[in-house]
Amino acid sequence: MFKSDAPQRAKHILGVVHSYMCGSFDVPSLGGNQYFLTFVDELTRKVGLFLLKEKKKVFSLFVKWCIRV
């Protein structure tokens, strides 16, 4: 069970960002993607979900997501 009153560590937007990357999958998606990547801002709970063909684009996607948040 999840606690809704758990203490929050983030004091400002993008103060704490949780990230998860999954892959490489044996069978790529129809678009040729073999990975997926998520970002969650702890304070605002904004979520980013990205499909990737290669890992080298992770940092650039993180920067773009931060700008959007």
N, C-alpha and C positions, 0 to 999 in steps of 0.2 A: 504494500500500500504506500502511496506517495503522500508525503506530508506537505500541506499547503503553507504551513507556517515555518518552513525551514529557513534558517538565516541566509540572507543574500550577501554574497561576497563583493559583488560589483557596486561601486559607488557612483559610476558614471557610465554613459553609453560606450560600448566597446572596451570597458575596463576588464571584463572577463569574457572571453569568447571560447566556446567549446567547439571542437572540430572532430570530424570522423571521416575517414576515407576507407572505402571498401573496394576490393578488386585485386587483382585482375581476374575477370570471369573467363571461363573456358569458351563460352559462346558469347560473342559481342551482341549488343543491341542492334536493332534494324538500322540505326544511324552509325554503327561501327564503334560505339562507346564500350569501353571495357571496365570503367571505374565509375563510382559515384562519390561525391564529396558533399558534406554538410557543414554549415556553420550556424551556431546559435549564440546570439548575444544574451548574456545572462540577465541583464537589467530590463531590456525591452522585449525579450523573447522573440525577436525577429529571427527568422530562419532563412537560410539560403541552401538550396539543393542544386547541385550541378552534375551533369554527366560529362565524363572526360574520355577522350581517346588515349591520352598519354598523361603521365604524372607531372611533366614539366610545366604545366599550366596552372598548378595549384596556387602558387604565390600571386600570380597576376589576377586570378579569380578572387583571391582573398582581398586584395587591394580594391578591386572593383566593388566587391560586396560591402566593404567598409565605407566606401564613398556613398553608396546607396543608403546605408543605415544612417 
